[in-house]
Structure formats: C-alpha cells, structure tokens
Amino acid sequence: MRCTVIGRDEVLHVARLARLALSEAEIEPMARELSAVLDHIARIGELDLTDVPPTSHVVEVSGALRLDEPCVSLPREVVLAQAPAVSGEGFLVPSPQA
C-alpha cells in the first residue's frame, strides 16, 4: 500500500483554496487526514473496473424527483414585490466585494 505524505505547505495551500482558517494545532491532523484520503483514492485506482458501469449512486434511486412539467408561473409583479431590491424588471443583486 502506498503511503502518501501531505506536507504543511500543501495543507496550507489547500486550506487557502478552500478559504479555511486552520490553527497551528489543526495543520498536522489535517495533513494525516488528507494523506489517508489520497491513499484511499490510490487503492481504488488499483482496482480493475473494466466491467463496472459508471454510477451516480451506490444503490438504485427511484422516485426521488417529480416530473419536470411546465406550469403557470407567478406574475412578475407578485414576485418582485417580495424582493429586497429591484432594478427595472428584475432582482437587484449587490456586487461581490473584492
């Protein structure tokens, strides 16, 4: 079995990408957990899955969603009357802050 070792710099890089603030005490356990995840993925990659069809669920899912059928929408005035801010004929969305 492979033993992936994720270092401190890699943990901090992933945390920054995920916008996570890690304390000093959290860095080492996170490195071990990420290493274990990568080792598990590597073990899965070693399996012969030639005859295994792709799936989105491990069990059969049925009836989870209703049929997508067209129906009458609410009038625009009713919807916009409940919006916190309106611009013209639509919702006013604030600009993202940098």
N, C-alpha and C positions, 0 to 999 in steps of 0.2 A: 504494500500500500504506500502511496505517495505521502509525503508529509510537507504540505505547503506551509511556508512561514511568511506571514504578513508582518512587515516591519512598522515601526512607529510612524515613519514618514508616509507610508501608504495608508495607514489608518487615518491620519490627519487629512490626507488628500481626499479620501472617500468621505470623511465627515464634512469637509468643506463643501464638496459637491452636493451632499445631501442636506446641507445647511444645518448640521448638527453641532452643538457646542458640547464637546467632551471635556470632562475634568481629567486631571492627570491620573486619577485612580481608575478611570474608565478606559483609558487607552489600551493597557495591557490585556484586560479581559476581552475587549473588542477585537484585538489582534488575534487572540485564540479562537474566538467565535467565527471571524471571517475566514481564518485558515481552515477550520473544520468544515465550513460551507463549501469552500473551494475543493477540499479533499473529497467531499461527498459528490460534488459535481464531476470530479475526475473519475470516481468509481463508476458513476452512471455512464460516463463516456466510454468506459471499457466494455460495456455490455454489447452483445450482438443483438441489435434491434431491427434487423433486416425485415423480418416478417411481422413486425408490430406496427399496426396502423397508427397514424397520428391521432391524438385525442385531446380534447379540451377539458375533460373531466375523467376522473378515475372510475366513476360509476355512471350508469345511464341516467340522464336527466330528461324528464318529460313533464310537460305542463308547467314549466317554470314561468313562462311569459304568455300573456294573452296575444291573440292575433292582432296585427297592426292593421286596423281598418280605419279608413277616413271617417271623420265625423265633423259636425259643425263646431267651429271654434268660437270662443268668446269674442264679443265685439271689441275692437281695438280700444275704444273709449273706456270700457269697463276695466280692461287690463291696465292701461296707462294711468287710470285714476288711482290705482293701488300702488303705483311705483313710487319710490322715494324721490326720484328725479327724472324728468322727461325733457327730451330735446327733439323738437319737431314732431315726427310721428313715431318715435321710438324711445327706448330707455336711454338715460344719460349715465354713462359709466365713467367713473373717475380714471384719470391717467395713472398708470403704475408709477410708483415712486422709484427713483434710481437708487 
